Amino acid sequence: MTSSTTDYTVYTKPGCPNCDRTMEYFNSKGVTYTPVDITEVPAALEYITQELGYSQAPVIVNNSDDQDHWSGLRRDKLVQAAMNHTAANRQEAS
C-alpha cells in the first residue's frame, strides 16, 4: 500500500495538526513523501488500522523498509528520517 517513488507515505486526515506538522517538517528537510487522505481512501484506512494496528494519524511508512513505520508526531523518527535522507543524498552525489 506504499508508494516507491517517494521516501515515505504519510497517511493523514483533514484537520489533523500533527499530520500538518509532519508534512511541514518533511518539506523543510527535503524528504519526499506521498500524502494519503484516509478519509478518501478506504483501503488506506483499513491498511493502517487492520494491518499496522494504528488508531491515530498521521501514520508514516518508510517506502524503502515497510517494517519502519510509526504513528503520531514523533520528532525522534522525523529527525532520523531527515538524517537518512541527507545521508542517502550524499551517497548518490559521490
LINUR-V354916 format. One record per residue. N is the residue number from 1. RES is the residue in one letter. PHI is phi in degrees with one decimal (none if undefined). OMEGA is omega in whole degrees, -180 to 180 (NA if undefined). Layout:
n=N res=RES phi=PHI omega=OMEGA
n=N res=RES phi=PHI omega=OMEGA
This chain:
n=1 res=M phi=none omega=-180
n=2 res=T phi=-102.1 omega=-180
n=3 res=S phi=-101.6 omega=-176
n=4 res=S phi=-91.9 omega=-179
n=5 res=T phi=-86.6 omega=178
n=6 res=T phi=-124.0 omega=-179
n=7 res=D phi=-67.6 omega=-174
n=8 res=Y phi=-137.7 omega=168
n=9 res=T phi=-114.2 omega=179
n=10 res=V phi=-111.7 omega=177
n=11 res=Y phi=-85.5 omega=-169
n=12 res=T phi=-131.7 omega=174
n=13 res=K phi=-146.7 omega=-179
n=14 res=P phi=-61.4 omega=176
n=15 res=G phi=71.8 omega=-178
n=16 res=C phi=-103.4 omega=-178
n=17 res=P phi=-62.2 omega=179
n=18 res=N phi=-69.8 omega=174
n=19 res=C phi=-64.1 omega=180
n=20 res=D phi=-60.7 omega=-180
n=21 res=R phi=-63.7 omega=179
n=22 res=T phi=-61.7 omega=-179
n=23 res=M phi=-68.5 omega=176
n=24 res=E phi=-62.6 omega=178
n=25 res=Y phi=-63.4 omega=178
n=26 res=F phi=-57.1 omega=179
n=27 res=N phi=-59.5 omega=-177
n=28 res=S phi=-67.5 omega=-178
n=29 res=K phi=-101.6 omega=180
n=30 res=G phi=76.9 omega=178
n=31 res=V phi=-79.4 omega=-178
n=32 res=T phi=-84.8 omega=-179
n=33 res=Y phi=-153.6 omega=174
n=34 res=T phi=-113.5 omega=176
n=35 res=P phi=-80.3 omega=177
n=36 res=V phi=-128.9 omega=180
n=37 res=D phi=-80.3 omega=-175
n=38 res=I phi=-71.0 omega=176
n=39 res=T phi=-82.9 omega=180
n=40 res=E phi=-107.9 omega=-177
n=41 res=V phi=-124.1 omega=-178
n=42 res=P phi=-55.1 omega=180
n=43 res=A phi=-64.8 omega=179
n=44 res=A phi=-68.8 omega=177
n=45 res=L phi=-61.9 omega=178
n=46 res=E phi=-62.9 omega=180
n=47 res=Y phi=-60.1 omega=-175
n=48 res=I phi=-73.2 omega=-180
n=49 res=T phi=-88.7 omega=-175
n=50 res=Q phi=-82.0 omega=-176
n=51 res=E phi=-84.1 omega=-177
n=52 res=L phi=-93.8 omega=176
n=53 res=G phi=83.3 omega=-179
n=54 res=Y phi=-97.1 omega=177
n=55 res=S phi=-127.9 omega=-177
n=56 res=Q phi=-131.7 omega=175
n=57 res=A phi=-97.3 omega=-2
n=58 res=P phi=-80.2 omega=169
n=59 res=V phi=-115.4 omega=-176
n=60 res=I phi=-115.9 omega=180
n=61 res=V phi=-122.5 omega=176
n=62 res=N phi=-73.9 omega=-175
n=63 res=N phi=-72.9 omega=178
n=64 res=S phi=-96.7 omega=179
n=65 res=D phi=-151.0 omega=-174
n=66 res=D phi=-68.5 omega=173
n=67 res=Q phi=-85.6 omega=179
n=68 res=D phi=-97.6 omega=180
n=69 res=H phi=-150.8 omega=179
n=70 res=W phi=-155.7 omega=-179
n=71 res=S phi=-127.2 omega=177
n=72 res=G phi=85.6 omega=180
n=73 res=L phi=-86.2 omega=-177
n=74 res=R phi=-113.0 omega=-178
n=75 res=R phi=-59.2 omega=180
n=76 res=D phi=-60.4 omega=-180
n=77 res=K phi=-71.9 omega=178
n=78 res=L phi=-65.7 omega=178
n=79 res=V phi=-62.4 omega=178
n=80 res=Q phi=-61.2 omega=179
n=81 res=A phi=-62.0 omega=179
n=82 res=A phi=-66.0 omega=179
n=83 res=M phi=-65.6 omega=178
n=84 res=N phi=-63.9 omega=179
n=85 res=H phi=-62.9 omega=180
n=86 res=T phi=-63.3 omega=180
n=87 res=A phi=-63.6 omega=179
n=88 res=A phi=-63.4 omega=179
n=89 res=N phi=-66.2 omega=177
n=90 res=R phi=-65.2 omega=179
n=91 res=Q phi=-65.0 omega=-180
n=92 res=E phi=-67.1 omega=-177
n=93 res=A phi=-76.8 omega=-177
n=94 res=S phi=-93.4 omega=NA
